Amino acid sequence: MSLSDVRIQTEDFDLTTEVARLRAANPKIGAVVTFVGAVRDLNDGASVAEMELEHYPGMTEQSIAVIIEQAKLRWPTFGALVIHRVGPLKPLDQIVLVAATAAHRGEAFAACEFIIDYLKTEAPFWKKEVTPGGARWVDARVSDDAALAKWQGAASA
C-alpha cells in the first residue's frame, strides 16, 4: 500500500493527525520522518512581521506530486505527504509539512530530505515578506540550490 498526498491550503495543519493518517492500516511502516517549516521573525537581517505565499493552483500540486514520485523511485517508501500553506502567515505559523514513511528510518529520512530540498527550489511558490523597510519578494537561497545539487545525479540509496 502506498499513500501519497499533496495539499495546498490556507488552514493550519495538525502534525499528530496527519502522521496518524499516513500510518493508518499499514503495519509494514517502521519509520515516519517529518519536517515542519515555520515562519521566522527575522530574515536577511530584517525583522519579518508577515510573510505571504502565493502559488499557481493546479501546477503547484502537480509539480509536488512529481517530486514525491521521484522520491518513491529512489527509495522504497510506503507514502509521502506534503501540506503547504499559502496566504498571509505570521511568525511562528507553520508553513509546510513534509512526511515520508518507509520500513526503515534511512529510506524515510532520505525521502523526506529529498522532497523538501526539491520543494524549496522546484515548486512554483512565491514568497513576500513584510519588513520595517516595506514588502519584499524573497529569492531562493544559494544554500537551497546547494542542497538540491547533492541529489542530482546521485545514485539511489
C-alpha positions as CSV (number, residue, x, y, z in Angstrom):
1,M,0.0,0.0,0.0
2,S,1.3,3.4,-0.9
3,L,-0.3,6.7,0.1
4,S,0.8,10.0,-1.3
5,D,-1.0,13.3,-0.9
6,V,-0.4,16.9,-1.8
7,R,-2.4,19.7,-0.3
8,I,-2.1,23.4,-0.7
9,Q,-4.2,25.3,1.8
10,T,-4.7,28.4,3.9
11,E,-5.6,26.5,7.0
12,D,-3.1,25.3,9.6
13,F,-2.4,21.5,10.0
14,D,-2.1,19.2,12.9
15,L,1.1,17.1,12.8
16,T,-0.3,14.3,15.0
17,T,-3.4,13.9,12.9
18,E,-1.5,13.9,9.6
19,V,1.1,11.3,10.8
20,A,-1.7,9.0,12.2
21,R,-3.5,9.2,8.8
22,L,-0.2,8.3,7.0
23,R,0.4,5.3,9.3
24,A,-3.2,4.1,9.3
25,A,-3.8,0.4,8.4
26,N,-0.2,-0.3,7.3
27,P,1.7,-2.4,9.8
28,K,4.7,-2.6,7.4
29,I,5.6,1.1,8.3
30,G,8.6,1.1,10.7
31,A,9.6,4.8,10.2
32,V,7.9,8.1,9.8
33,V,10.1,11.1,9.2
34,T,8.6,14.6,9.2
35,F,9.7,18.1,8.6
36,V,7.7,21.1,9.6
37,G,8.8,24.6,8.4
38,A,7.7,27.7,10.3
39,V,7.7,31.4,9.7
40,R,10.7,33.1,11.3
41,D,10.6,36.7,12.7
42,L,14.0,37.6,11.1
43,N,15.3,37.1,7.6
44,D,18.3,38.6,5.9
45,G,18.9,41.0,8.8
46,A,15.4,42.4,8.8
47,S,12.5,41.7,11.2
48,V,9.6,40.0,9.5
49,A,6.1,41.0,10.6
50,E,4.3,38.8,8.0
51,M,5.0,36.6,5.1
52,E,2.6,35.9,2.2
53,L,2.9,32.9,0.0
54,E,1.4,32.7,-3.5
55,H,1.2,29.7,-5.8
56,Y,0.0,28.6,-9.2
57,P,-3.1,26.5,-8.5
58,G,-3.0,23.1,-10.2
59,M,0.5,23.5,-11.4
60,T,1.9,23.6,-7.9
61,E,0.2,20.4,-6.8
62,Q,1.3,18.6,-10.0
63,S,4.9,19.8,-9.5
64,I,4.9,18.5,-5.9
65,A,3.3,15.2,-7.0
66,V,6.2,14.7,-9.5
67,I,8.8,15.4,-6.7
68,I,7.1,12.7,-4.5
69,E,7.1,10.2,-7.4
70,Q,10.8,10.9,-7.9
71,A,11.5,10.1,-4.2
72,K,9.5,6.9,-4.5
73,L,11.6,5.8,-7.4
74,R,14.8,6.3,-5.4
75,W,13.7,4.8,-2.0
76,P,11.2,2.1,-1.1
77,T,8.7,4.3,0.7
78,F,5.1,3.5,1.6
79,G,3.9,7.0,1.3
80,A,4.6,10.7,1.5
81,L,2.6,13.8,2.3
82,V,3.2,17.5,1.5
83,I,1.0,20.1,3.0
84,H,2.0,23.7,2.1
85,R,0.2,26.7,3.3
86,V,-0.4,29.8,1.2
87,G,-1.7,33.3,2.0
88,P,-0.6,35.6,4.8
89,L,1.3,34.0,7.7
90,K,2.8,35.4,10.9
91,P,6.0,34.5,12.7
92,L,5.6,31.1,14.5
93,D,2.9,29.9,12.0
94,Q,3.5,26.6,10.3
95,I,4.2,26.8,6.6
96,V,4.9,23.3,5.4
97,L,4.7,19.7,6.4
98,V,6.7,17.0,4.6
99,A,6.4,13.4,5.8
100,A,7.7,10.2,4.4
101,T,7.0,6.6,5.6
102,A,9.1,3.5,5.0
103,A,10.0,0.2,6.5
104,H,13.3,1.7,7.9
105,R,14.5,5.1,9.0
106,G,17.2,5.5,6.4
107,E,14.8,5.4,3.5
108,A,12.3,7.6,5.3
109,F,14.9,10.3,6.2
110,A,16.4,10.3,2.7
111,A,13.0,10.6,1.0
112,C,11.8,13.4,3.3
113,E,15.0,15.4,2.8
114,F,14.9,14.9,-0.9
115,I,11.3,16.1,-1.1
116,I,11.9,19.2,1.0
117,D,15.1,20.0,-1.0
118,Y,13.2,19.8,-4.3
119,L,10.2,21.6,-2.9
120,K,12.3,24.6,-1.9
121,T,13.7,25.0,-5.4
122,E,11.3,23.4,-7.9
123,A,7.8,24.0,-6.7
124,P,6.1,27.2,-8.0
125,F,5.7,29.3,-4.9
126,W,6.4,33.0,-4.5
127,K,7.2,34.4,-1.1
128,K,6.8,38.1,0.0
129,E,7.9,39.4,3.4
130,V,6.7,42.5,5.2
131,T,9.6,44.2,7.0
132,P,10.0,47.6,8.6
133,G,11.5,48.7,5.2
134,G,8.4,47.6,3.3
135,A,7.4,44.5,1.4
136,R,10.0,42.5,-0.5
137,W,9.9,39.4,-2.6
138,V,12.2,36.6,-1.4
139,D,14.5,34.8,-3.8
140,A,15.7,31.2,-3.5
141,R,18.8,30.9,-1.3
142,V,22.2,29.7,-2.5
143,S,22.1,27.1,0.2
144,D,18.8,25.7,-1.2
145,D,20.4,25.3,-4.6
146,A,23.4,23.5,-3.0
147,A,21.1,21.2,-1.1
148,L,19.4,20.3,-4.4
149,A,22.6,19.7,-6.2
150,K,23.6,16.8,-3.9
151,W,20.6,14.8,-5.3
152,Q,21.2,15.5,-9.0
153,G,23.0,12.5,-10.5
154,A,23.2,10.8,-7.1
155,A,22.6,7.0,-7.1
156,S,19.7,5.5,-5.3
157,A,20.3,4.9,-1.6
